[in-house]
Amino acid sequence: MLVRTGLYISASYIALAMSLLSDFLRTLKDEEISSLKKISFTDRDHDAFLKTVLFVGQKNFADAALQQELKMTKAHFDKINSVLLDKVYSHHTGGEDSKVLYLLWEKGLYNHLYHEARVRERRYLKLTDKKKISVFFRLVFGISLRLPVTENKIERADLYAKKYLATLKKPSEEELWEIEVMKFWNTIFYNSAHGKMKEYEPVVLSTLKKWEKKLVGKKYSACSFFYWLSWSTYYEYYTHNFNGWSTALRNALREFDNSKKDLGENYRVFVVTKLATAYCQGSFFKESLQMYREAFAKHEKQLLRNLYHPLMYSIIAIINHEFDDAEKMLLAHLIPRLYKFPDESLNFDIERNCAILYMQKSDYEKAAHYLQLGQQWDKTQITLLGDILQRMVHNIHFLLVKDFETAAALLRKNKKFLSSKQKDAMVMEYAAVFTLIGEIIRYKQGKKLPQDFQLRLHALQTGIMKLYGGLLIKAIA
């Protein structure tokens, strides 16, 4: 058997080694690639590594071509790449479980993450180290909660929660409750992203009421932290209740500070940035941008690991008409990493946000470029909400370039799509925007606007919808 950093591995790992290494190298920035020169290699490994770096930078990269270039058998080729992969991971993280797995999470290499988790799990099971395997399962469970909705996050979190609890001889009530609440929190956003708010809302409210009663008189701060996170997620995605959302987040921060457990500073930063987002949703736009600026000033390195944060910063900057600030963030931290981050939904959101920025700056050629990129995604790779928002921005673009014929044709197509989803509450909410688009088209063609048009348009200048409502203001001008 082959040995990989002290653990036995099957041929299946070796077979994947090349794609794992090449996929990982593609996510690295130039300075990260450059830092790999510090790794100590044998002469043969060094030659293989340099050629791998060279090859993965090519558009039509293929494992077979690299193998041929190195003049190796398939078995030898795979073995060397498994060794190289370990060295690269160790260089970036020191080889620690949490650092390696979180690095793969940050890079969006989710299949690689769980492959690595299985490899490490087998090592701990062979060593029969119950304490380490328990800590490890808890780590993977926590990471699973933070996956995108497209990555089987519910199933993966449930699997590792069961594995973790199975390692505890006599889990306490607090431990059991904490895991249960965390799993529940995970489902709230998941169902909203899949457009199931109407069906799932009663479940959310009844479950939260149950936990409210159970937690009375209990000093389970970690459990209460996730209870309040659950409320905040409900308010964020199922309601327009700014006060409820911001209050839930402040309560979560209080419980975080009261907890004797090390929940991880990541969760504090998560809540603080969510609070900035809540202020945006509450239409406190300047305050929201200021909170995000302060967060980046204190935690820039951490925030840049998750592309959601520079994306959200740019959105709030656009809403505030701080277009240069938004473009700076996009150019520095998002566009250079486009497609290096394998999360399709996030790449899709970045493209749409770039289009909105350049539409606001009246650079319609650049806007069209990013819209075209967004149009190329398969519908199975994006959420229903993302699909609706893309259709909306795409439709408004033709309004802004004064191509009313195409705008009208596109509107008919989009309304047909919306009518096929009428049972979904989220779809009906966004249908109002398409109604306004149609009224603006007719206005530009010489018709009068309805009497309540301004009132309905004004409703789209609140919260994060101002990102899209602002485009309608520009279109009607």
NUTOR-32175 format. One record per residue (C-alpha): residue number from 1; residue in one letter; y negated, x negated, z negated. Coordinates in steps of 0.001 Angstrom, whole numbers, plus 500000, padded with zeros to 6 digits. Each point is the difference from the previous one (the first is absolute). Example, Ala and Ser with C-alpha at 12.3 -4.5 7.8 and 13.67 -1.06 7.14 Angstrom:
<atoms>
+-------+------+--------+--------+--------+
| pator | guti |      v |      u |      w |
+-------+------+--------+--------+--------+
|     1 |    a | 504500 | 487700 | 492200 |
|     2 |    s | 496560 | 498630 | 500660 |
+-------+------+--------+--------+--------+
</atoms>
This chain:
<atoms>
+-------+------+--------+--------+--------+
| pator | guti |      v |      u |      w |
+-------+------+--------+--------+--------+
|     1 |    m | 500000 | 500000 | 500000 |
|     2 |    l | 496409 | 498968 | 500572 |
|     3 |    v | 497781 | 499458 | 497006 |
|     4 |    r | 496390 | 501126 | 499920 |
|     5 |    t | 497962 | 498655 | 497070 |
|     6 |    g | 502943 | 500141 | 497658 |
|     7 |    l | 501403 | 503377 | 501028 |
|     8 |    y | 502819 | 500894 | 502344 |
|     9 |    i | 499103 | 502050 | 503012 |
|    10 |    s | 501934 | 501773 | 502708 |
|    11 |    a | 499784 | 499441 | 503723 |
|    12 |    s | 497774 | 503088 | 500234 |
|    13 |    y | 497158 | 498101 | 498329 |
|    14 |    i | 500322 | 497137 | 502427 |
|    15 |    a | 499992 | 502370 | 502948 |
|    16 |    l | 496653 | 501367 | 498853 |
|    17 |    a | 498456 | 496693 | 499013 |
|    18 |    m | 498213 | 499307 | 503250 |
|    19 |    s | 498343 | 503370 | 500302 |
|    20 |    l | 499023 | 499830 | 496319 |
|    21 |    l | 498375 | 496591 | 500419 |
|    22 |    s | 498257 | 500808 | 503273 |
|    23 |    d | 498727 | 503372 | 498713 |
|    24 |    f | 498643 | 498346 | 496867 |
|    25 |    l | 498274 | 497206 | 501915 |
|    26 |    r | 498276 | 502555 | 502239 |
|    27 |    t | 498235 | 501509 | 496977 |
|    28 |    l | 498414 | 496718 | 498911 |
|    29 |    k | 496373 | 499129 | 500529 |
|    30 |    d | 499119 | 496686 | 501653 |
|    31 |    e | 499189 | 498366 | 496657 |
|    32 |    e | 503335 | 501187 | 498570 |
|    33 |    i | 501857 | 498523 | 502966 |
|    34 |    s | 498093 | 496766 | 499541 |
|    35 |    s | 500962 | 499812 | 496311 |
|    36 |    l | 503686 | 499976 | 500960 |
|    37 |    k | 499564 | 496362 | 501051 |
|    38 |    k | 500322 | 499139 | 496297 |
|    39 |    i | 503648 | 501112 | 499930 |
|    40 |    s | 502545 | 497192 | 499793 |
|    41 |    f | 502542 | 500215 | 502852 |
|    42 |    t | 502796 | 497872 | 501324 |
|    43 |    d | 499273 | 498673 | 503489 |
|    44 |    r | 502290 | 502593 | 501635 |
|    45 |    d | 498570 | 502871 | 497952 |
|    46 |    h | 496469 | 498826 | 500694 |
|    47 |    d | 500574 | 500006 | 503748 |
|    48 |    a | 501546 | 503472 | 499832 |
|    49 |    f | 497155 | 501295 | 497888 |
|    50 |    l | 497235 | 498673 | 502250 |
|    51 |    k | 501646 | 501487 | 503077 |
|    52 |    t | 500480 | 503332 | 498194 |
|    53 |    v | 496293 | 500145 | 499127 |
|    54 |    l | 499138 | 499179 | 503611 |
|    55 |    f | 502380 | 502591 | 501436 |
|    56 |    v | 499040 | 502955 | 497751 |
|    57 |    g | 496425 | 499652 | 501176 |
|    58 |    q | 501084 | 500917 | 503520 |
|    59 |    k | 499872 | 503595 | 501201 |
|    60 |    n | 503496 | 500064 | 501478 |
|    61 |    f | 501698 | 498232 | 497131 |
|    62 |    a | 503808 | 500200 | 499937 |
|    63 |    d | 502494 | 498494 | 497554 |
|    64 |    a | 502333 | 498994 | 502813 |
|    65 |    a | 497313 | 497926 | 501717 |
|    66 |    l | 499208 | 498149 | 496783 |
|    67 |    q | 503667 | 499385 | 499310 |
|    68 |    q | 500380 | 498547 | 503481 |
|    69 |    e | 496916 | 497816 | 499504 |
|    70 |    l | 501465 | 498613 | 496755 |
|    71 |    k | 503403 | 499450 | 501672 |
|    72 |    m | 501900 | 501593 | 497121 |
|    73 |    t | 502972 | 502261 | 499691 |
|    74 |    k | 499240 | 503504 | 498742 |
|    75 |    a | 501599 | 499284 | 496609 |
|    76 |    h | 498056 | 496758 | 499530 |
|    77 |    f | 496784 | 501623 | 501220 |
|    78 |    d | 500324 | 502856 | 497481 |
|    79 |    k | 500938 | 497667 | 497153 |
|    80 |    i | 496951 | 497794 | 500530 |
|    81 |    n | 497711 | 503005 | 500132 |
|    82 |    s | 501357 | 501347 | 496704 |
|    83 |    v | 499156 | 496633 | 498428 |
|    84 |    l | 496539 | 500016 | 501584 |
|    85 |    l | 499350 | 503532 | 498783 |
|    86 |    d | 500767 | 498997 | 496423 |
|    87 |    k | 497670 | 497038 | 500239 |
|    88 |    v | 497180 | 502168 | 501353 |
|    89 |    y | 500466 | 502611 | 497260 |
|    90 |    s | 500084 | 497295 | 497325 |
|    91 |    h | 496886 | 498359 | 501407 |
|    92 |    h | 498027 | 503223 | 499763 |
|    93 |    t | 501383 | 501317 | 496725 |
|    94 |    g | 502022 | 497420 | 498100 |
|    95 |    g | 503044 | 502157 | 500705 |
|    96 |    e | 499488 | 502475 | 497117 |
|    97 |    d | 501423 | 503479 | 500576 |
|    98 |    s | 496769 | 501883 | 499436 |
|    99 |    k | 497894 | 497624 | 502067 |
|   100 |    v | 502395 | 499926 | 502953 |
|   101 |    l | 500495 | 503781 | 500089 |
|   102 |    y | 496320 | 500792 | 499527 |
|   103 |    l | 499122 | 497498 | 502714 |
|   104 |    l | 502304 | 501847 | 502405 |
|   105 |    w | 498489 | 503306 | 498851 |
|   106 |    e | 496480 | 498683 | 500612 |
|   107 |    k | 501046 | 498862 | 503471 |
|   108 |    g | 501457 | 503428 | 500752 |
|   109 |    l | 503449 | 498513 | 500617 |
|   110 |    y | 501855 | 502803 | 498248 |
|   111 |    n | 503416 | 499558 | 501600 |
|   112 |    h | 499806 | 496315 | 499177 |
|   113 |    l | 498995 | 500866 | 496436 |
|   114 |    y | 503077 | 502143 | 499403 |
|   115 |    h | 502269 | 497533 | 501727 |
|   116 |    e | 498690 | 497312 | 497658 |
|   117 |    a | 500419 | 502384 | 497046 |
|   118 |    r | 503669 | 500547 | 500875 |
|   119 |    v | 500586 | 496250 | 500307 |
|   120 |    r | 498454 | 499361 | 496582 |
|   121 |    e | 501788 | 502973 | 498457 |
|   122 |    r | 503350 | 498555 | 501067 |
|   123 |    r | 499089 | 496704 | 498361 |
|   124 |    y | 499201 | 501620 | 496665 |
|   125 |    l | 503130 | 502145 | 500096 |
|   126 |    k | 502131 | 496890 | 500557 |
|   127 |    l | 498281 | 498280 | 497096 |
|   128 |    t | 500547 | 503130 | 497828 |
|   129 |    d | 496523 | 499512 | 498537 |
|   130 |    k | 499298 | 503545 | 498815 |
|   131 |    k | 496477 | 499314 | 498778 |
|   132 |    k | 498898 | 498414 | 503273 |
|   133 |    i | 501573 | 502707 | 502139 |
|   134 |    s | 498285 | 502667 | 497885 |
|   135 |    v | 496600 | 498336 | 500429 |
|   136 |    f | 500716 | 499557 | 503694 |
|   137 |    f | 500901 | 503666 | 500590 |
|   138 |    r | 496847 | 501084 | 498176 |
|   139 |    l | 497970 | 497662 | 502247 |
|   140 |    v | 501480 | 501424 | 503219 |
|   141 |    f | 499523 | 503562 | 498706 |
|   142 |    g | 496294 | 499292 | 499406 |
|   143 |    i | 499592 | 498531 | 503476 |
|   144 |    s | 501792 | 502996 | 501537 |
|   145 |    l | 497345 | 502308 | 498556 |
|   146 |    r | 497386 | 498125 | 502005 |
|   147 |    l | 501621 | 500291 | 503417 |
|   148 |    p | 498323 | 501925 | 502839 |
|   149 |    v | 501267 | 503546 | 500486 |
|   150 |    t | 501801 | 498944 | 503192 |
|   151 |    e | 502335 | 497609 | 498152 |
|   152 |    n | 502487 | 502260 | 498127 |
|   153 |    k | 498074 | 499406 | 496796 |
|   154 |    i | 501479 | 502987 | 498133 |
|   155 |    e | 503606 | 499011 | 500669 |
|   156 |    r | 499398 | 496329 | 499256 |
|   157 |    a | 498131 | 500706 | 496759 |
|   158 |    d | 502737 | 502398 | 498849 |
|   159 |    l | 502705 | 497448 | 500790 |
|   160 |    y | 498414 | 497189 | 497987 |
|   161 |    a | 498987 | 502314 | 497157 |
|   162 |    k | 503685 | 500933 | 499597 |
|   163 |    k | 501035 | 496353 | 500188 |
|   164 |    y | 497405 | 499034 | 497393 |
|   165 |    l | 500915 | 502756 | 497537 |
|   166 |    a | 503697 | 499180 | 500413 |
|   167 |    t | 499305 | 496502 | 498631 |
|   168 |    l | 498563 | 501366 | 496752 |
|   169 |    k | 502626 | 500578 | 497317 |
|   170 |    k | 498060 | 502669 | 498147 |
|   171 |    p | 496717 | 500713 | 501803 |
|   172 |    s | 497395 | 501453 | 497691 |
|   173 |    e | 498343 | 503333 | 500614 |
|   174 |    e | 496832 | 498150 | 500954 |
|   175 |    e | 501812 | 497858 | 502565 |
|   176 |    l | 501708 | 502998 | 501570 |
|   177 |    w | 496802 | 502024 | 500133 |
|   178 |    e | 497987 | 497149 | 501475 |
|   179 |    i | 502414 | 499586 | 502904 |
|   180 |    e | 500148 | 503751 | 500551 |
|   181 |    v | 496201 | 500368 | 500109 |
|   182 |    m | 499658 | 497000 | 502321 |
|   183 |    k | 502534 | 501523 | 502392 |
|   184 |    f | 498155 | 503312 | 499914 |
|   185 |    w | 496650 | 498290 | 500658 |
|   186 |    n | 501609 | 498417 | 503061 |
|   187 |    t | 500802 | 503418 | 501505 |
|   188 |    i | 496492 | 501466 | 499790 |
|   189 |    f | 498334 | 497864 | 502666 |
|   190 |    y | 503203 | 499859 | 502045 |
|   191 |    n | 500055 | 503776 | 500451 |
|   192 |    s | 496276 | 500193 | 500740 |
|   193 |    a | 500266 | 497322 | 502686 |
|   194 |    h | 502734 | 502046 | 501647 |
|   195 |    g | 497816 | 503107 | 499955 |
|   196 |    k | 502012 | 501828 | 497336 |
|   197 |    m | 497186 | 500673 | 497518 |
|   198 |    k | 500349 | 503781 | 500110 |
|   199 |    e | 503714 | 499919 | 499222 |
|   200 |    y | 499840 | 497164 | 497490 |
|   201 |    e | 496861 | 500905 | 498036 |
|   202 |    p | 501796 | 502526 | 497732 |
|   203 |    v | 502587 | 497314 | 499215 |
|   204 |    v | 497257 | 497511 | 499125 |
|   205 |    l | 498156 | 502382 | 497679 |
|   206 |    s | 503092 | 501311 | 498214 |
|   207 |    t | 501342 | 496461 | 499506 |
|   208 |    l | 496679 | 498724 | 498642 |
|   209 |    k | 499859 | 502933 | 497561 |
|   210 |    k | 503489 | 499094 | 498816 |
|   211 |    w | 498950 | 496403 | 499390 |
|   212 |    e | 496816 | 501061 | 498249 |
|   213 |    k | 502083 | 501853 | 497385 |
|   214 |    k | 502563 | 497214 | 499678 |
|   215 |    l | 497376 | 497295 | 499427 |
|   216 |    v | 498138 | 501856 | 497236 |
|   217 |    g | 500119 | 497853 | 496872 |
|   218 |    k | 501752 | 497126 | 501788 |
|   219 |    k | 498438 | 496575 | 500095 |
|   220 |    y | 501627 | 499079 | 503281 |
|   221 |    s | 496986 | 498390 | 501682 |
|   222 |    a | 501894 | 498585 | 502993 |
|   223 |    c | 501534 | 503401 | 500686 |
|   224 |    s | 496606 | 501681 | 499518 |
|   225 |    f | 498434 | 497501 | 502406 |
|   226 |    f | 502276 | 501199 | 502813 |
|   227 |    y | 499547 | 503604 | 498896 |
|   228 |    w | 496258 | 499669 | 500587 |
|   229 |    l | 500608 | 498128 | 503249 |
|   230 |    s | 502040 | 503021 | 501081 |
|   231 |    w | 497078 | 502295 | 499226 |
|   232 |    s | 497612 | 497703 | 501871 |
|   233 |    t | 502266 | 499959 | 503072 |
|   234 |    y | 500214 | 503800 | 499899 |
|   235 |    y | 496210 | 500366 | 499798 |
|   236 |    e | 499527 | 497423 | 502769 |
|   237 |    y | 502362 | 501467 | 502584 |
|   238 |    y | 500398 | 503678 | 499104 |
|   239 |    t | 496500 | 501020 | 498870 |
|   240 |    h | 496293 | 499257 | 500395 |
|   241 |    n | 499523 | 499703 | 496245 |
|   242 |    f | 497977 | 496824 | 499500 |
|   243 |    n | 499544 | 500562 | 496266 |
|   244 |    g | 503725 | 500497 | 499451 |
|   245 |    w | 500843 | 496935 | 502080 |
|   246 |    s | 497502 | 497642 | 498352 |
|   247 |    t | 500866 | 501277 | 496503 |
|   248 |    a | 503728 | 499434 | 500623 |
|   249 |    l | 499292 | 496431 | 501140 |
|   250 |    r | 497885 | 499267 | 496901 |
|   251 |    n | 502780 | 501384 | 497811 |
|   252 |    a | 502475 | 497755 | 501831 |
|   253 |    l | 497805 | 496964 | 499265 |
|   254 |    r | 499880 | 500981 | 496316 |
|   255 |    e | 503795 | 500200 | 499824 |
|   256 |    f | 500298 | 496707 | 501880 |
|   257 |    d | 497874 | 498312 | 497341 |
|   258 |    n | 501953 | 501686 | 497190 |
|   259 |    s | 503408 | 499036 | 501367 |
|   260 |    k | 501851 | 497232 | 498207 |
|   261 |    k | 502040 | 499416 | 503141 |
|   262 |    d | 498839 | 497615 | 502684 |
|   263 |    l | 499486 | 502506 | 502815 |
|   264 |    g | 498491 | 497292 | 502192 |
|   265 |    e | 496385 | 499402 | 500935 |
|   266 |    n | 500800 | 501386 | 503455 |
|   267 |    y | 500035 | 503485 | 498516 |
|   268 |    r | 496553 | 499554 | 498429 |
|   269 |    v | 498564 | 498868 | 503325 |
|   270 |    f | 501783 | 502940 | 501667 |
|   271 |    v | 498306 | 502485 | 497654 |
|   272 |    v | 496556 | 498373 | 500277 |
|   273 |    t | 500099 | 500114 | 503810 |
|   274 |    k | 501305 | 503564 | 499906 |
|   275 |    l | 497002 | 500842 | 497830 |
|   276 |    a | 497731 | 498569 | 502697 |
|   277 |    t | 501821 | 502199 | 502528 |
|   278 |    a | 499578 | 503003 | 497688 |
|   279 |    y | 496246 | 499402 | 499893 |
|   280 |    c | 499999 | 500012 | 503781 |
|   281 |    q | 501906 | 503265 | 500038 |
|   282 |    g | 497505 | 501369 | 497476 |
|   283 |    s | 497215 | 499089 | 502479 |
|   284 |    f | 498600 | 497251 | 497772 |
|   285 |    f | 500055 | 497720 | 503008 |
|   286 |    k | 497654 | 497227 | 498876 |
|   287 |    e | 501678 | 499781 | 496600 |
|   288 |    s | 503412 | 499879 | 501659 |
|   289 |    l | 499040 | 497086 | 502246 |
|   290 |    q | 498477 | 498154 | 497055 |
|   291 |    m | 503220 | 500428 | 497982 |
|   292 |    y | 502051 | 498608 | 502860 |
|   293 |    r | 497598 | 497085 | 500434 |
|   294 |    e | 500372 | 499161 | 496311 |
|   295 |    a | 503788 | 500292 | 500240 |
|   296 |    f | 500058 | 497575 | 502934 |
|   297 |    a | 497708 | 497619 | 498143 |
|   298 |    k | 502468 | 499877 | 497075 |
|   299 |    h | 503360 | 500449 | 501729 |
|   300 |    e | 499504 | 499031 | 503652 |
|   301 |    k | 503180 | 497945 | 500308 |
|   302 |    q | 502128 | 502794 | 498545 |
|   303 |    l | 498299 | 502771 | 501974 |
|   304 |    l | 500402 | 498164 | 503296 |
|   305 |    r | 503767 | 499876 | 499486 |
|   306 |    n | 500102 | 503738 | 500610 |
|   307 |    l | 498213 | 500928 | 503239 |
|   308 |    y | 499310 | 503487 | 498636 |
|   309 |    h | 497092 | 498591 | 497988 |
|   310 |    p | 497995 | 498288 | 502769 |
|   311 |    l | 500720 | 503113 | 502102 |
|   312 |    m | 498686 | 502341 | 497296 |
|   313 |    y | 496996 | 497730 | 499446 |
|   314 |    s | 499144 | 500170 | 503701 |
|   315 |    i | 500358 | 503806 | 499995 |
|   316 |    i | 497597 | 500377 | 497078 |
|   317 |    a | 497583 | 497542 | 501643 |
|   318 |    i | 500041 | 502062 | 503236 |
|   319 |    i | 499296 | 503183 | 498042 |
|   320 |    n | 496994 | 498223 | 498442 |
|   321 |    h | 498864 | 498902 | 503492 |
|   322 |    e | 500482 | 496394 | 498910 |
|   323 |    f | 501501 | 499277 | 503401 |
|   324 |    d | 499531 | 496231 | 499935 |
|   325 |    d | 501697 | 499836 | 496604 |
|   326 |    a | 502914 | 502086 | 501303 |
|   327 |    e | 500326 | 497884 | 503142 |
|   328 |    k | 499956 | 496802 | 497970 |
|   329 |    m | 502935 | 501232 | 497916 |
|   330 |    l | 501898 | 501165 | 503083 |
|   331 |    l | 499449 | 496774 | 501928 |
|   332 |    a | 500758 | 497719 | 497052 |
|   333 |    h | 502994 | 501688 | 498416 |
|   334 |    l | 501441 | 502806 | 502114 |
|   335 |    i | 499790 | 499391 | 503748 |
|   336 |    p | 501410 | 496422 | 499736 |
|   337 |    r | 503014 | 501423 | 498131 |
|   338 |    l | 500539 | 502944 | 502328 |
|   339 |    y | 503685 | 500109 | 501045 |
|   340 |    k | 500780 | 497086 | 497697 |
|   341 |    f | 500530 | 502702 | 497378 |
|   342 |    p | 503094 | 502000 | 500992 |
|   343 |    d | 498872 | 503263 | 498328 |
|   344 |    e | 499373 | 502117 | 503110 |
|   345 |    s | 498008 | 502683 | 498160 |
|   346 |    l | 497572 | 497435 | 498583 |
|   347 |    n | 499504 | 498290 | 503373 |
|   348 |    f | 499372 | 503473 | 501430 |
|   349 |    d | 497368 | 500753 | 497325 |
|   350 |    i | 498249 | 496683 | 500617 |
|   351 |    e | 499770 | 500697 | 503731 |
|   352 |    r | 498514 | 503449 | 499379 |
|   353 |    n | 497493 | 498651 | 497512 |
|   354 |    c | 498895 | 497335 | 502481 |
|   355 |    a | 499480 | 502748 | 502583 |
|   356 |    i | 497865 | 502016 | 497557 |
|   357 |    l | 497867 | 496971 | 499161 |
|   358 |    y | 499268 | 499211 | 503634 |
|   359 |    m | 499347 | 503655 | 500810 |
|   360 |    q | 497380 | 499993 | 497255 |
|   361 |    k | 498544 | 496777 | 501428 |
|   362 |    s | 499986 | 501593 | 503498 |
|   363 |    d | 502271 | 497264 | 501292 |
|   364 |    y | 502211 | 502457 | 501843 |
|   365 |    e | 501889 | 497380 | 501970 |
|   366 |    k | 501335 | 498384 | 496828 |
|   367 |    a | 500640 | 503418 | 498484 |
|   368 |    a | 502035 | 501008 | 503064 |
|   369 |    h | 502032 | 496805 | 499688 |
|   370 |    y | 501088 | 500803 | 496449 |
|   371 |    l | 500583 | 503665 | 500801 |
|   372 |    q | 502261 | 498987 | 502863 |
|   373 |    l | 501989 | 497791 | 497655 |
|   374 |    g | 500381 | 502976 | 497672 |
|   375 |    q | 501212 | 502232 | 502811 |
|   376 |    q | 502951 | 497690 | 500641 |
|   377 |    w | 501768 | 500636 | 496702 |
|   378 |    d | 503153 | 502092 | 500030 |
|   379 |    k | 499571 | 503162 | 497903 |
|   380 |    t | 503015 | 498991 | 497904 |
|   381 |    q | 498084 | 496929 | 498810 |
|   382 |    i | 497020 | 501870 | 498530 |
|   383 |    t | 499423 | 502834 | 497543 |
|   384 |    l | 498901 | 503510 | 500942 |
|   385 |    l | 496623 | 499370 | 498373 |
|   386 |    g | 499541 | 496781 | 501973 |
|   387 |    d | 500867 | 501839 | 503209 |
|   388 |    i | 497400 | 502709 | 499319 |
|   389 |    l | 497266 | 497476 | 499149 |
|   390 |    q | 500727 | 497992 | 503159 |
|   391 |    r | 499751 | 503158 | 502112 |
|   392 |    m | 496724 | 500880 | 498319 |
|   393 |    v | 498322 | 496621 | 500543 |
|   394 |    h | 501340 | 499763 | 503557 |
|   395 |    n | 498547 | 503441 | 500782 |
|   396 |    i | 496595 | 499165 | 498489 |
|   397 |    h | 499855 | 496782 | 502028 |
|   398 |    f | 499814 | 501998 | 503245 |
|   399 |    l | 497189 | 502051 | 498477 |
|   400 |    l | 498024 | 496849 | 499235 |
|   401 |    v | 500448 | 498559 | 503497 |
|   402 |    k | 498949 | 503421 | 501395 |
|   403 |    d | 503280 | 500602 | 501845 |
|   404 |    f | 500068 | 503673 | 499029 |
|   405 |    e | 502641 | 500964 | 502551 |
|   406 |    t | 502541 | 497572 | 498525 |
|   407 |    a | 498906 | 500916 | 496472 |
|   408 |    a | 500681 | 503686 | 500739 |
|   409 |    a | 503389 | 499292 | 501592 |
|   410 |    l | 500986 | 497845 | 497077 |
|   411 |    l | 498853 | 502676 | 497564 |
|   412 |    r | 502273 | 502587 | 501626 |
|   413 |    k | 502919 | 497605 | 499677 |
|   414 |    n | 499196 | 499279 | 496356 |
|   415 |    k | 499623 | 503669 | 499107 |
|   416 |    k | 503410 | 500680 | 501504 |
|   417 |    f | 501418 | 497240 | 497814 |
|   418 |    l | 498299 | 501414 | 496900 |
|   419 |    s | 501246 | 503511 | 500700 |
|   420 |    s | 503560 | 498672 | 499931 |
|   421 |    k | 499396 | 498804 | 496425 |
|   422 |    q | 498258 | 503095 | 498625 |
|   423 |    k | 502158 | 500228 | 496895 |
|   424 |    d | 498598 | 496722 | 498731 |
|   425 |    a | 496943 | 500349 | 497730 |
|   426 |    m | 498732 | 496530 | 500917 |
|   427 |    v | 500075 | 500877 | 503703 |
|   428 |    m | 497943 | 503147 | 499412 |
|   429 |    e | 497413 | 497999 | 498072 |
|   430 |    y | 499494 | 497579 | 502876 |
|   431 |    a | 500099 | 502779 | 502599 |
|   432 |    a | 496435 | 500836 | 498893 |
|   433 |    v | 498853 | 496612 | 501324 |
|   434 |    f | 501451 | 500716 | 503431 |
|   435 |    t | 498178 | 503344 | 499975 |
|   436 |    l | 496727 | 498119 | 499486 |
|   437 |    i | 500888 | 497625 | 502835 |
|   438 |    g | 500433 | 502977 | 502315 |
|   439 |    e | 496656 | 501461 | 498943 |
|   440 |    i | 498246 | 496677 | 500644 |
|   441 |    i | 501593 | 499785 | 503462 |
|   442 |    r | 498679 | 503467 | 500858 |
|   443 |    y | 496586 | 499122 | 498526 |
|   444 |    k | 499786 | 496912 | 502203 |
|   445 |    q | 500860 | 502223 | 502956 |
|   446 |    g | 497072 | 502299 | 499278 |
|   447 |    k | 501409 | 502528 | 497506 |
|   448 |    k | 498468 | 500832 | 496625 |
|   449 |    l | 501497 | 498803 | 496756 |
|   450 |    p | 501366 | 502648 | 497594 |
|   451 |    q | 497638 | 500912 | 497161 |
|   452 |    d | 502266 | 498500 | 497350 |
|   453 |    f | 500612 | 496777 | 501940 |
|   454 |    q | 497721 | 497810 | 497864 |
|   455 |    l | 501536 | 501363 | 496823 |
|   456 |    r | 503517 | 499149 | 501175 |
|   457 |    l | 498869 | 496609 | 501281 |
|   458 |    h | 498369 | 499266 | 496650 |
|   459 |    a | 503339 | 500629 | 498266 |
|   460 |    l | 501357 | 496999 | 501918 |
|   461 |    q | 497337 | 497693 | 498583 |
|   462 |    t | 501661 | 499894 | 496597 |
|   463 |    g | 502741 | 497736 | 498751 |
|   464 |    i | 501994 | 497792 | 502323 |
|   465 |    m | 499723 | 502651 | 502729 |
|   466 |    k | 496493 | 498636 | 500540 |
|   467 |    l | 501712 | 497198 | 501941 |
|   468 |    y | 500826 | 502618 | 502654 |
|   469 |    g | 497133 | 502394 | 499311 |
|   470 |    g | 497616 | 497125 | 500646 |
|   471 |    l | 501369 | 499718 | 503537 |
|   472 |    l | 499293 | 503713 | 500567 |
|   473 |    i | 496406 | 499501 | 498788 |
|   474 |    k | 499674 | 497228 | 502587 |
|   475 |    a | 501585 | 502210 | 502681 |
|   476 |    i | 497614 | 502913 | 499416 |
|   477 |    a | 496869 | 497825 | 499952 |
+-------+------+--------+--------+--------+
</atoms>
